[in-house]
Amino acid sequence: MRLKKVKLSGFKSFVEPTTFVLTSKLNGIVGPNGCGKSNIIDAVRWVMGESSAKQLRGESMSDVIFNGSERRKPAGMASIELIFENDQGRLGGKWSEYREISIRRTLDRDGKSQYFLNNTRCRRRDITDIFLGTGLGPRSYAIIEQGMISRIVESKPDELRIFFEEAANISKYKERRHETEQRIEHTRENLERLNDIRLELGKQLTKLERQADAARRYQALREQERTIRYSQVTEQKRAIEADIEKLHQDHVGEYEQFQTVLAQYQEISAEIVVQKEHFETLEATLAERNRELYPYKQAVDHLNHEQIRLQDLQKQALESQSEWQENGERLSQELEVTTTELATLEENLTEEKFTLESLEEQLWQERDQLMTLEQSLESAEKRTQQLRDQVKQLEQKLQLARQSRQFHQERLTQVIAERETLELQDLSEEVPEASEESRALEASLVTYRKEQSELNTQIEVGDSELITLKAEIRGLQDQQRQELATRNQLAGEISMLQKMLNQDEQKSRSPLFEHLVVKEGWNSAVDTVLQQFLMVETEKQRGSSYMIGEHPYQYDSHQLGYYIESDIAMGSLLSHLYIFDDSHLDPLAVEKDAGFMARREKLALYEMIVTKSGLLFGPDWALYNTQDAQFGILARQRSLENAISERQAIDQKLEFLDETLYEKEEGLKARQQLLDRARTALQKVNREYYDLEKKLSLLLQAESHQAEVRHRAKRRFDELVEEERKHQTQLAHLATEITVAEEEQMLLQEQFEESLLQYEMQKSHYSEQKQQMEQLRESHRARKGQVDQLEHHFVRLKERHNRAEEELTLLQKRLKSQEKVGDYQDQIADLEVEKVIAIERLVTFESELKALEHEVEKGRIALTTLEERRDIFNSSLEALKKKMNQFSIREAEFNTKRAIILEQWEKIVSEISDEELLIAKEHYQSAKAEVLEEKLKEIQSAIQKMGAVNLMAIAESEELRERKEYLDTQHEDLETALSMLEKAIREIDQETRTRFMETFEAINDDFSTLFPRLFGGGKAYLELTEDDALTSGINIIAHPPGKKPGTIHLLSGGEKALTAMALVFSIFNLNPAPFCMLDEVDAPLDEANVRRLGKLIDEMSEKVQFIFITHNKATMTISDSLIGVTMAEPGVSRLVSVNLQDAIAFSEE
């Protein structure tokens, strides 16, 4: 089995799809630091199931996805695929048939991780299982990264044992043993539960057998009771039918009298209808006449008002005529005067406007010249200020240059004197190398840092899980308390409802309501109709369960029997009852509903209608149920059933909550224990880490102080030499700057004086122009004021002239209107004639109206007389109706009794056997009712003394006996399975112990051989920490050449690396993994050790494929192919592959 290809896409720095083709047994990966070489190791570890982000050098698992660079966006998914050659069929099971195995893992930004085996979706467990026994895994000895050498060698004995178990191929046995132990634990728990159930079933079976004997005695008594009841009900049936026949004979005379009075009442009612129609016709005629009279009255009133108005207009016109003539003459004179003044003002205004426009044009010209002068003056002022500032800056610069020259001259003298007197000490001494103890401390600190990080991670995860579990437990406890409160409340409601429904629990027969199932919404109706019978004791008929609307009577959906299901034959009880749905009506409005009235009119005298809300109606009577619907017997029964169902659901939920809460609390205890152990270990590691860190700090401080003393002296001498050179250069530069600055100062002074003279001349010219401009502005303001006054005066005269013209026009119109004064007199005369005619017509209509009112009054009196007669007949009819209602109620009572007796008789007939029927006819047919009643009481007393009898006990006892036998069989099977599992554990332990010891001895022998080869001498061996091979850890004892044997922690970094490689290669020789990946393991080795390591790797490559990352040239020389990794684009890794064998062949050609 060999790793053929590694395909990366979107993984860390390999954003582009990249394929590593591993064509040889020795494959080297080279490249500069930071180019992404180690990401290849992380990729292989990740695809084999690594779930810790820390092991992949990240903070979270999403860090393995390419996070973007300056030129590229972040990737959305990371994908790694490993392709293995399986020519030798090393992978067992069904995978041995495949020549090539593909393992792929993907991860997207949402955290969704998926595994694929030969492009088929699988679990992480499947990937782990396929590598069991091969030496491969996310943290196996086959993948050795930077720093992992020290972890392998310095692992605790228990941690080092894991590598040996993998090499011995017993890791799968360990996994199977753990699974078997879990099965044993579950089996024992099942046995305990099964024993509890068997014990409980034994108790229940004993109790049920006693109940079955009582049930058989109870059935015998019931047979005697049915025989006597049959004789009683037969006699009652005959008696009630005789009573009903007598009631019908007595009712015939009363019914005929009722029909006679009803006919007379209907005749009077018809006459009243005719009289009402005649009266309404007269009233309509009278109203019409009143409407016709109203326009005549309105016309007379209008003529009177119009006559008065015309007289007032005539009088006003005569008074105003003379006044209007005088005003007209005055306005004509005023118009002539204003017309003359307007002409004069218009001429003056035109002249002033012309003069004002000339001044404004001159003013604008002067303003433009002034702005030009202002700009010139501002420019000259800025130039002058700039020259002044430049002169001042040069003066300051010269002053600073002179001061700097003096300072550098003085400093140069001091530097020369100090250099001559300074005695250089010998600074070429080298700082001694770090002691062996310092390097050992550094390596130990690295190990402790890793342990700290791992323990901190465990504690953080444990704290998080602990908080989550506590929150879940609190939530479950709150939910449990709520459910218990709800259950207690329901228990109270159930108890109250049971007390209301069962007043006498000792009765042997059940009430009628327990045999009824009423459709939703019709409980109130059934409660009203059967209120007095619902508590009647009945017995269930054998094999009977039907809708009353189906059998023995056939009814449609308008009858109450259609909505009741029962196992009691009671069809005749409801044969005369119909229903009406009043859920959409107010109870008081039911009798007025058209649909209800139509159905009520069709009722026979013995038939009734019951509404959905519980109202009962006959043909001419009504019974209103005052009981609230929720307190009816059937409503309480349904409430009881719902409460019991809800309590059962809550009981189940409480049981589930108890189990969940127990599991969570056990998990909390386990997590707390793990967390306490991790904290204790962390405290111990922290103490050891701080001690080592303090010791290392003291060593480093001493080394740093020695180096600092030497470097300080040499640095001071170099600084003095450099300072002397700088001062010489600075003095020469300052001399040149001073000369240039003095020449530039003289030139700027001349330019400044010339610019200042030009500025004074322009300033004088600007003042003259500004004064002339102010004079023009003053003249313009005066002219503009005169023009404004003239315009205002002209406007006022114009308005006055227009008002005078309007008033004159109005007066002329009014004078013309006075010509119509004569017309007012003619109109007044015409209105007088029209008023006389209207008054005559009004008198005629009023006389006709009085005659109609007299006739209407006569009709009202006749109608009142007829209604009084109808009321008399109505009183007689109501009295007869009451008698009819009493008859109907008595008839309904007899019918109800007959229906109940008939149903009881039918029920007994259906239940009683032929033998019991024969006994009843022979012994009880001629017996008196008192004797039958006495005998029945004796039997019922015997039944009551038996108490509650479980009639199902006979069947239940047989069923429970079968179940107990089945559980006994299961108990034997579980005992057998437990023995087999315990035997399997012993066999696994024996096989594990044997394989582990064989592997340990083989690795120890090989390790003792390889160690001297890598070190060029010395010796090493392995030893067990305990006698028990199943739990013992492993220690490494190393003895490099020239050193005393002792603990492995005293070795140097290079020695630890070589020891680790010797151990890993020893494991390889025992059970070679398909490939081994090394990440710069040669870094701490010198050239001689690298050559020895390379030689060993070359020998091992016959069995194991090597992929190693290196910077060492000696290691590169053993590679068959080199794969270069570059990062030309920041953040993006790419490949450069070189096959050394092809390169050598090409060079030889």
PyMOL commands that set and color helices and strands:
alter all, ss='L'
color gray80, all
select helices_A, chain A and resi 38-47+54-56+61-64+93-97+124-130+148-153+157-167+171-421+436-501+512-515+523-529+560-563+571-574+587-589+594-601+629-631+633-911+914-923+929-946+953-1015+1048-1050+1053-1070+1087-1100+1113-1116+1140-1148
alter helices_A, ss='H'
color red, helices_A
select strands_A, chain A and resi 2-9+18-21+26-30+77-85+100-108+113-117+120-122+143-144+510-511+516-518+537-538+546-547+564-566+577-580+608-611+616-617+622-623+1019-1024+1034-1039+1046-1047+1075-1079+1105-1109+1121-1126+1134-1139
alter strands_A, ss='S'
color yellow, strands_A
deselect
rebuild
show_as cartoon
